[in-house]
Amino acid sequence: MMSKKALPFALLLALAPAAHAVSATEVSPAADPGEAMPSAPAANDGCSQGFLSRLGAAYREDAQPADPNAPAPARRAMDAPLDSPPFPSGEWQLGGVPAPIGVPTSYGQYPLQKALSCTRLGQWMRRNRIEVNGWINPSANVSSSSFTNYPLSYATRPNRVEFDQLVFNITRVEDTVQTDHVDWGFNISTLYGYDYHYTVTKGVFSNQLLNHPNSNGPLPGKVYGIDPMLFYYDLYIPTVAEGMVIRFGRYLSLPDIEAQFSPQNYLVTHSILYTVDPYTQTGILTTTRLSRQWTLQLGINASNDTAPWNHSARPTLQACVRWVSADNNDMLYPCVNNWNTSDYNYNNVQMVVMTWGHRFSQSVHMQTESYYMYGRDIPGFGPGGEPGVVASSPYPGKAAEYGVVNYLNFELDSGNMLTFRNEFYNDQKGQRTGYATHYSSHTLGLTHWVSPDLEIRPELRYEHSYDVNAYNGGKKNYQAIALIDTILHY
């Protein structure tokens, strides 16, 4: 594992070719008179320094203790129920928006944007609240399996160091704290790495996965790939109820506790529930705040992990409601995540899901998710198949699965959290995992924040299949694995 100093240095080397071009446009950080500016300061006041020097200074600045007397930004929502860090988010879960309506978002908190602050480009971005950031995420695992860790994800290849994610974001976040004018936002997030296997949507760079067989590895497709994970436009209208955000484009599936992006997760690995459910939808989604406690979401999309222009697209409805208790200790988030009347096509599954969050104290909380999911008339899953052989029927039929996962999370201090995850999953006919069996998995992980820009996460996991051997390509009924990953923000 690279040292605390070596990781930022590696990033500096990676950015070195751009340093001369950026520094050529450096100017004083002073704002034009009369223009509203976000409150985030430049990395330092030494704009005579080069770009790489300012980038290094930003990392050093972020490693210093936060100012406990810094004023809190204005907020129209309930107080944040959780502390972040060490938790991935301070808010109760709500998909489809950058943050719950009425919650302020920070601008320019990561080193790259701070280092750009002395350039004309950086000042233009600050005036327009546009920023760039991202992260690098490698991992390593040691497993009792030798061929594949699946259905563990995303670290599917056993006993190796993996390059999971390089993510680059260009974003503008709409201001939903104010209520006097319409605002807008957008996000373009591009992922490169092994994790693209789990994020690709059909019709968007999907040939590298779907039309590229790989018989020598545990998953099909090229080993490393690229996925434009998010591309959406948000329109915030404050006069609809207590505020509405309309999203157009590709966005993350709404109800999951877990997400594709590493920094948004409590643990390195993902639950089996998450591994086999929908990842993204592309369409139109509305998120409406009815009150401080109630939020309603309605949308239509092209079905799970399918682009609207692809022949596999099927018009699909989404409907969710989120309720938060008056004391902020409980959250319920039931969703009809996908519903249409079409037969199974690519990943066209019907899904109902519920998430419950409960706060025992400021430092201890849990989140529990359960779902039921099925596909209609799936080839090979009707009656008359060969016993014990998945998808061997000559007829189509319904295949369903259900499960529950619980996260129990402890804040040890401001830089460390501990998470226990336990789950049960039943892939009734084996349509999602390839094995018709019950599963359980048990995971213990620690997140250590070296600084706001650097996380290290060791993890231990044990899982078991009860009806057939479902691990290491059908050779074992259990799997034990130790992992560690690092997330370096830039």
N, C-alpha and C positions, 0 to 999 in steps of 0.2 A: 504494500500500500504506500502510495506516495505521501510524502510529508506535507504538513500544512503549508509550507513555503513553496514546495516544488509544484503543487498543482496550479496555483495562480501563475507561476513562472512558465509552465507549459502553455497556458493560454496566451500569455504575452508573446511567446515565440510564434504561436499559430497566427496571431494578428499582425505580426511584424511586417508582412508585405504591404499592408494597408496603411501603415503608420505615416509614411511620407506623404501619401495623397491626402490623408486627413489633416495632417499638421499644416499643409499648405493653405488651408482655409481657416486657420485659427484667427479669432478676433477676441476683443474684450468681452467678458461675460455680461456687460451691462445691457439691460433690456431697452428696447425702444420706448420713448416716453409714451405713457398712456396705455400701454398694452398690458393686459392681464397675464400674469405668469404663474405657473404652478410653483408651489413653495419649495420644492426640492432644490437644494443648492448645488453648485458645481462641486466636483470632487475636492478641489482646493482652489485657492485664489491665485496660484502660480501659473497663469496661462502662458507664460513664456516657456514653460516646460513642454517637452514633446508629448505626443499622444500616449506612447507607452509609459512614460513617467507618470502621467496623470492617471492612467489605468492602474498602475501599481499603487499609486497614492490612494485611489478609491478602495482597493482591497484592504490597505492598511487602515484607512478611516473606518471601514465597516467592521473591522475586528475590534475596535474600541467599544467600551460599554456605552449603551444608549443613554441619552440624557433623560433622567427620570423627571425633569421639570419641563420637558417639551410639551407644548400645548396639544391637546387632543383635537383632531380635526372635527368639524361640524358633522353631526350625525342625525338622521331622521328616523332611523330604525331603533329597535330595542338594543340595549347594550350587548356587546359581543359576549356570548356565553363562555367562550373558551380562550385560553392563552395561546397565541401563535407568534413566534415559536414558544414552546417546543412542538405543539401540535401543527399539522399541515395547514389548518385553517382555524380562524377564531370564530367562524360562523357556523350555525347549523346548516346542514346540506340543502342546496337548491341548485339544480342544474339549469341550463338555458340562459343564464345571465352571468356577467363577470362577478357580481356580488349581489346579495339580496337588495331589492330596491330600497334606497335610503341609507345604504352603507357606503361610506367614502372609500375610495381606493387611492393608493399611493402612486405617485409619479416619480420616475427616475431613481428608484431605490437600489438598482444594481449597477455594477462598476462601468459597463460599457456606455450606458447613457450618461453617467457622470463624467466620464472621460471625454465625451462628445460635447460637453457643455461649453467649451471654449471655441467651438467652431461655428461658422455661419449655419451649417446644417443643423448642429445641435441646438442653436438658439431658435431656428425656425421650428424645429420639432417641439421645443418647450412651449413656444407661443401657441402652437396648435395641439398641444397635449398628445403628440405622437411619440412613441418610444420604441426602442429595440432592446431586446434582452433574450436570454435563453440559458441553457445549461448543457453540461457534458456529464454523462452517466455511464461509467463502466462498472462491471460487477465480476465476482468470481464465486464459484460454487464447488463443493465437494459432496458427491452423492453416492448412495448405495446402488444406484442404477448406473449402467454402463453405456446404453444406447440412447435412451431418451428419458427425460424427467416428466414428460407429459402424462397427465393433464395439469401438472404444475406449470405456471406461466409467471413471467415471461422467460425465465432462465431454463429453457427447454433442453439445451445441450449440456450434458452432465460433465462434471470434472474439468472445468476450463474457465479461463478468463474470457469475458464477453464484453463487446462494445454495444451497450444497450441502446443508448439514445444520445444524439446530438440534436438539440431542438433550437430553432431560431424563430423568434416571435417579432412581428411588427404589429403594433396595436395602438388603438385609441379607445379609451374607456369613457362611456357616456357618464355624465354627472347626474345621478339620480337623487342626490341630496337636495338640490335646488328644485323648486316647483314653479318657476316663473317663465321658463322657456323650453322649447323643444331642443333636445340635444341628440347627438349621434355618436356611434362608435364603430369600430371594425376590428377584426383580428385575422391575421394570416400567420399560421403556425406550421412550420415544416419540420418533419422528423426524419432523421437518417439513423439507421442502425439495425440491429437484429430485431428489435421490437416491432418493426413494420409488419412482420408476419401477423400480428394481432390487431392491426389498425386499418389495413387497406379496405377501401370501399370499392365495390365493383363498378368499373367505369372511370376510375381516377387512378391512373398509373398501376392498374391492377394486373397487367400482363406479367410483370416481374414476379408475381406470386402465383396467379391462377394458371398461367400458360408457360410455366417454367419448371418442369418436373425436376425433383432432386431426390433420387433414390438412395443416395448415400447419407442423407441426413434425416433427423426425426421429423422435420417439417418440409413441405414442398416449397418451391420458389428459390430465388437467389438467396444466398446467405445473408447479405446486407442489402437493404433497399431504402428507398426514399418515399415518403408519403406526405402530401400537403394536408396535414391532419385537420386543420380548421381553416375555413375561409367563410366569413360571415360579415354581415352589416347589421348593426343594431340601430333602431330608431326609438328614442325615449320620448313619450308623450305624457307630460305630467298631469294633464287635465282629465285623463281617463281614470275614474275611481281615484286611488291615491298614487297613481303612476302606472304606466304600462310600457314595457319594452317589447318591440316587435323585432324578431330576429329572422333574417333571410340568409340561407346558406347552409353550410355543413357545420354541425355542432355535435358535442358529445351527448351520448344517450343520457337521459335526464336523471334517473333515480338511483344510480349505483353509489354506494359508499366509496368505491374505488374508481380510479380514472386511469386513462392511458399514460398520462404524464407523471413521471417519477415523483416530483416534489409534492404532488397532490395526494400521496398515499401514506398510510401509516406504516406500511411494511414493504420490503423488497419484492416479495412474491405476491401473487394474487390468489384469491379463493377460486375453487372450482366453479362456483356459481358465476363469478365474473368472467372466468376464462371462456365460457361457452355461451354467454348471452350477447345481445347486440352491443356494438361499440359506438357507432355514430349513425346519425340520420341527416339527410339533406332535404330541406323544405322550409316551411314558414312556421314559426312558433311565437305565440304571445304569452307574456308573463305579466300578470296584473296583480298589483297589491290592492287587496280589498280593505285591509286594515293592518295595523302593526302585527297582528297575529295570523292573518289569513292571506294566502297568496294562491291565485288560480292560474293554471297553465293549459292552453289549448293549442294544438298544432296539427298540421298535415304535412306528410313527408312521402318519400319515394320507397318506403320500406327500409328495413335494417341494412346498413352497410351497402347501399345501392344508390348510385347516382340517378337523378330523374331522367337523364338522357339515355340510360342503359335499357336494353330490352327486358331486363329482369325487374324493372321498377313496377311497383304496385301502389296505388294511392292508399295511404295508411293514416289513421287518426291516432293522436296522442291526447291524453287528458290527465292532469295531475292537480292535486291540491296539497298545500302545505299549511299545517297549523302548528303554532308555537304557543305553549302555555304562558299565562300572564306572568308567572314567576321565572320564565325562561329556562326551566329545568327539563322540559319535555318538548319533543318535536315529533310530529307524525307526518309522513309524506307518502300517501297512497297514490299509485299511478296505474292507469291503463297505458303502458308504455308503447304498445303496438296493437292495433286492431284493424283488421280488414276482413273481407269475406273471400279472399283468394286462396287457392291451394298453395302448398309450399313451393317456393321458387327462390333459388339461391338461399338467402337467410331469412325468408319471410315466415317468421314465427310470431305467434300471438303471445302476449306477455302481460300479466298483471303482477304488480310488485308493491311491497310496502316496506318503508324504512322507519324505524323508531329510534330516536336519540334520547338518552336520559343522562342528566348531569347529577351525580351524587354530591359533588363539591366542585370548587373551581379547579381542583387538580385531578379529579377522577370522573370519568364519564364513559358511557358505552354507546355503541351504535349496533343495531340489529337489522338485518335485511332478509326478507324471504320473498320468494316468487314462485309462480306456476307458469310454465311456458309449454307451448305445443305447436306442432305444425299439422296442417290438414293434407291428407292424400299424398304422403311422402312415398316415393317409389321404394319398394322393398320392405315396407313396414306394415303391410296388411297381413291377413291370415295365411296360414299354410307354409310358413317358412321353416327352414331346417332348425331344429332345436339347438340353441346355443350359438347360432351363427347370425350376427347382426345384419340386417337389411337383405335377408335371403328369401323373402317372400316374393312370389311372382306378381303380387298385387300391391297397390298403394294402400296406405292406411295412416292413421293418426299415431304420432309418437309424442310423448309428453315427458316432462321432467320437472322436479321441484326440489327446493332446498332452503336452508336457513343458515346464515352466518352471523356470528356475534364478535364484535370488537370490544375489548375491555382495555381502557387506556389510562395510564397513570403519568402525571407530570411529576418527575423527580425533582427537577429544578428548572430554571429558565432555559437551560441548554440541553436538557435530556428528557426523553419520554420513553416509557415501556409499554408495549402492546402485547396482549394475548388475543389470538384469533382462533376460534373454534367453529367448525362448520360440519353440517350433514348435507349430503346431496344424493338424490336418487335419479339416475338416468335410466328410466324405466325400460326402454327398448334399446338403449345404446346409441341413439341417433346423434347425440351431442359429443360424447367422449369416445365413441367407438366400442364401448363395453357396457352391456346391460347389467348394471350393478349398483349397489349402495356404496357410498364413499363417506369417510370422515377424514378431516385434517385438523391438525393442531399446530399452531405456530407461535413462537415467542420471538419478539424483535425489540431492539433498542435503536432509537435515533439520537445521535449525538451531534449537536450543532457546534462545530469548531468556531464558526462565525456565521453571520447572516448569509454568507455566500457559500458556505461549505458544510455539507452534511455527510456523516458516515453512519451506515446502518448495518450492523451485524444481525443475523437471524438464524434460528433453528426451526426445522419443520419436520413433522412426522405425519404420514398419511397412510390410509388403509382402504382396500377394496374388499367387500365382504362376500360377493357371490361368484366372482371369477377373478383370475389374475389380470389386473388392469395396469400394472406398472412395468417399466422397462420393456415396452413392446409386448406385453402379455405374458411375461416370464415370472413376475412376482405379484404378490398381493399386498405389498407394502413398499414404502420408500422413506428413507431418512436422508436429510440434506442439511448442510450448513452453508450459508451464503454471507456475503458482505458486498455492499456497493457504496459508491461515493457519488455525490451530486455536487458539482461545482457550477455555481451560477455565474453568469457574466453579463 
